[in-house]
Amino acid sequence: MVLTLMDPDGNIELVELVSDSGTGQVGGLTWVHGNMGKYYVRVEGAEADWTIWIRPQ
C-alpha cells in the first residue's frame, strides 16, 4: 500500500507518506508540519480489510 499527499489543483504528487516495504509491514512514515492549505491523500493498493486513520497531533 502507498499513501501519497497530492495537490488537488494540479494533481501533483507532493510527498509519499507511507510505503509498503514488501514485507507486509507498512513503514517509512513522513510527517508533514504546518498549514499547507487543502490537499488530499491518494491510497494505492489498499486491501479491503485495511482501515486508514488520519488524525491531528
Kinemage of the C-alpha trace (Angstrom):
@kinemage 1
@onewidth
@group {chain A} dominant
@subgroup {mainchain}
@vectorlist {calphas} color= white
{ca met a 1} P 0.000 0.000 0.000
{ca val a 2} L 1.193 3.515 -0.752
{ca leu a 3} L -0.170 6.754 0.753
{ca thr a 4} L 0.754 9.889 -1.188
{ca leu a 5} L -0.011 13.552 -0.397
{ca met a 6} L -1.461 15.128 -3.549
{ca asp a 7} L -2.105 18.738 -4.620
{ca pro a 8} L -5.732 18.748 -5.845
{ca asp a 9} L -5.306 21.763 -8.139
{ca gly a 10} L -2.641 20.297 -10.391
{ca asn a 11} L -2.967 16.606 -9.448
{ca ile a 12} L 0.708 16.855 -8.429
{ca glu a 13} L 2.331 14.267 -6.168
{ca leu a 14} L 3.934 16.177 -3.269
{ca val a 15} L 5.348 13.533 -0.933
{ca glu a 16} L 4.997 9.799 -0.345
{ca leu a 17} L 3.775 9.487 3.249
{ca val a 18} L 3.832 5.720 3.760
{ca ser a 19} L 5.056 2.861 1.593
{ca asp a 20} L 4.726 -0.921 1.969
{ca ser a 21} L 8.230 -2.319 2.370
{ca gly a 22} L 7.272 -5.536 0.578
{ca thr a 23} L 7.402 -7.496 3.840
{ca gly a 24} L 3.741 -6.979 4.654
{ca gln a 25} L 4.569 -4.145 7.055
{ca val a 26} L 3.840 -0.515 6.322
{ca gly a 27} L 6.589 1.885 7.337
{ca gly a 28} L 8.515 4.960 6.330
{ca leu a 29} L 6.063 7.470 7.751
{ca thr a 30} L 6.813 11.077 6.782
{ca trp a 31} L 5.332 13.791 8.989
{ca val a 32} L 4.006 16.920 7.277
{ca his a 33} L 4.051 20.001 9.523
{ca gly a 34} L 2.488 23.431 9.131
{ca asn a 35} L -0.508 24.929 7.383
{ca met a 36} L -0.193 23.800 3.780
{ca gly a 37} L -3.728 24.506 2.605
{ca lys a 38} L -6.085 21.849 1.254
{ca tyr a 39} L -4.616 18.623 -0.084
{ca tyr a 40} L -5.738 15.030 -0.302
{ca val a 41} L -4.181 11.637 0.311
{ca arg a 42} L -4.102 9.101 -2.538
{ca val a 43} L -4.237 5.452 -1.429
{ca glu a 44} L -2.959 2.779 -3.802
{ca gly a 45} L -3.132 -0.980 -3.402
{ca ala a 46} L -5.039 -0.964 -0.123
{ca glu a 47} L -6.549 -4.294 0.889
{ca ala a 48} L -10.290 -4.451 1.565
{ca asp a 49} L -9.810 -5.036 5.299
{ca trp a 50} L -7.486 -2.040 5.890
{ca thr a 51} L -8.593 0.958 7.955
{ca ile a 52} L -6.742 4.239 7.459
{ca trp a 53} L -6.855 6.838 10.248
{ca ile a 54} L -5.828 10.454 9.704
{ca arg a 55} L -5.639 12.367 12.986
{ca pro a 56} L -4.174 15.722 14.054
{ca gln a 57} L -1.428 15.576 16.664
